[in-house]
Amino acid sequence: MVKNLLRVCIVLFFFGFLIANDATAQIMYSGRDSLAGKNLITDLKKIGGSMINVPGNTFSTNDSAPGIRKQKDPFWKQTIAPAVFLGLSAATWQASGNVRAMRNRYIPDFHSSLDNYTQYAPAVTAFTLNLSGVKGRNRLGRAAINWGASMLIMGGLVNSIKYSSRVMRPDGTSRNSFPSGHTATAFMNATFLHKEYGHVNSLYSILGYSMSTYTGISRSLNNRHWLSDILAGAGIGILSTELGYLIVDSFYKNKGDFFTSFDARKELENPSFLSVKFGQSFYLDGLNSFGKLGLEGALEGAYFFNRKWGIGGELGFMHIPFENEALDISQWEDESTVNPQMDIQSMGFSSLMVGGYYSKFLSSKFIFQSKLLTGIGTGIGGNVDIRAERQENGIPLEVNIPLVEYSVGKAWLVGGGVSLTMMAAPTLGISLYADYKYANPEAKISVSKYYQDEDRLLEQERLSISALSGGLKLVSFF
């Protein structure tokens, strides 16, 4: 375990230096005052004292004076991302079992302890860069105070909720599942790295949030947390860091030792991007079998020829759960068998789509985008079994009877969507998105292989998949 931690730290250390070689000379952006100029004005204000208020003096303590523009960045904007995560946590409370079902179906034996270390990796990176002389938002002392304040807030929120909500973990070991402490710590540290060095190079932010995302996913794959636990942990982690910086900045009466703002309209010549997205899907075809919310994830990117028009595509996967159907108990001759249900294994659907993209800058920090795509998709089928409970000598047993299996073929896919991106750094943003996809693949229902019938095919028909999905994207512009 210690070796794993050392390996992670060494990789992060050298990754940081590779970025820093190109970033240290570009901390301040073109079109803005240099750090030296801003520090000079600050020093002259201190030295000049009362002379600053002498009529005709070049400098003024009034931020509205010519040449000095006050940066307005209200705190509510910093709460958008955590509010979205907390909202998604509430929305997915009833659907968390779907993620566990995916885990148990595809990788039931997954186990990794790496998330015990990756939760701290972004903070290790930030302090390593600071100690190495890479100039970020703050000097080492103030950065440590910001981190400590954020950690105290996060720890207080997570533990107070954990031991009052008392939600059982998926593995049944204890009642302290909600929210995920590992995920909260990871996103708190990722936001700390982002605020200290995201303006220097967006790759720092991408590195931090990639580590925190891995931590959250790993907690689910390790069967330690529900999806709602992880989303709430992410929201609490980000909010804790924002609150920590708000308190410390209020004490220092500025936003950092070397703070500078940015305008995405000036930073991005064209809004070409790469992104990772994750969200939930709602199926609109009206079939009773599609009664649950599904999940989707995708890698997406686009190249823009100018500030408005581009081409791109996405490689995605949808998880489509089915409703279990209760069976009439009168069909069972054995009265000791209870709660019989038809258990339909969830369907997977992977897709590759390409098409056109449109983009519009709404302000210095917000970008609207839309798309129209087409492509091909293929389904992943499953089994349909009868599950029930039986009492034998007072001991409850689970009965599983194979029935049929289904398969889903390839089909053309059409879709589109819109997104609203909030820029967190000059080339990094977080998006809310809404997409629509439609496909009509051929589905086959056959007798289960368990019975080894020669003529297994029972039915063949088209299966309409009409899905509306929404969620979050982490977007890197280039």
Buried (B, 14 or more C-beta within 10 A) or exposed (E): EEEBBEEBBEEBBEBBEEBBEEBBEEBBBEEBBEBEEBEEBEEEBEEBEEEBEEEEEEBBEEEEEEEEEEEEEEEEEBBBBBBBBBEBBEBBBEBBBBBBBBBBBEEEEEEEEBBBBBBBBBBBBBBBBBEEEBBBBBEEEBBBBBBEBBBEBBBEBBEEBBEEBEBEBBEEEEEBBBBBBBBBBBBBBBBBBBBBBBBBBBBBBBBBBBBBBBBBBBBBBBBBBBBBBBBBBBBBBBBBBBBBBBBBBEEEEEBBBBBBBBBBBEBBEBBBBBBBBBBBBEBBEEEEBBEBBBBBBBEBBBBBEEBEEBEBBBBBBBBBBBBBEEBEEEEBEEEEBBEBBBBBBBBBBBBBBBBBBBBEBEEEBBBBBEBEBEBBBBBBBBBBBBBBBBEEEEEEEEBEEBBBBBBBBEBEBBBBBBBBBBBBBBBBBBBBBBBBBBBBBBBBBBBBEEEEEEEBEEEEEEBBBBBBBBBBBBBBBE
